[in-house]
Amino acid sequence: PVAAFAGLAVTVVDRCFKRNYRAGRTVETLRLDDAELVVSRTLPDGPTKRWRCQPFWLRVAVERPYRPDSRLYLSSHGRRVAVGNFLTLQERLDLAEALDAALSRWRAGLTPAGHPT
């Protein structure tokens, strides 16, 4: 019975390592341009998902209370997407601060009519 349990343990650990390695190949990109913010997430098996929003209405928030698994959300018009799940809490907080600063600069560049200056 010991050999069977040892074999099962080795199999489980091997699958965990493979799953972790595969998840580590996920690529996430955030791009803010004159018209929109685009979040692109490319999964290891190939498909890319995109989430687009108009930056004026975008809100950035990190779940509180802050815990190691607190998520960073981008939300707009009733939709939200979690980004940076692979980052540490401090990295997510830093990203949220950088995104807020970039969005503030983007909004400051608008005229009252809503057109970029």
Residue, then its C-alpha position, 0 to 999 in steps of 0.5 A: p500500500v505504501a508504494a501505491f500512495a507514493g506513486l499517487a503522491v508523485t503523480v499529483v505533484d507532477r500534475c501540479f508542477k505542469r499546471n503551474y508551469r502552464a499558468g505561468r505562460t499566460v500573457e496579459t497586456l494593458r494598453l491605453d491609447d487616445a480612444e480606449l483601454v484594452v486588456s488582452r489576455t493570451l492563455p497558454d493554449g492560444p486563445t486571446k481574450r480582449w476587454r475594451c473600455q472608454p478610459f473616462w469611465l474606467r475605475v480601478a480598485v483593489e479588493r479590501p481588506y488587503r490580503p495576498d489574494s486581493r484582486l485588482y479590478l478594472s470596471s466600467h459600465g457594469r462590467r469588470v475584469a480582474v487583472g494581474n492575478f499572477l502579481t504579488l499584492q504589492e505589485r497589484l497595488d503599485l499597478a493600481e496606482a500607476l493606472d490611476a495616474a495614467l487615467s488622470r493624465w488621460r482625463a486631464g488631456l480632454t477638453p470640455a467637449g470630450h475631445p483630446t487636446 
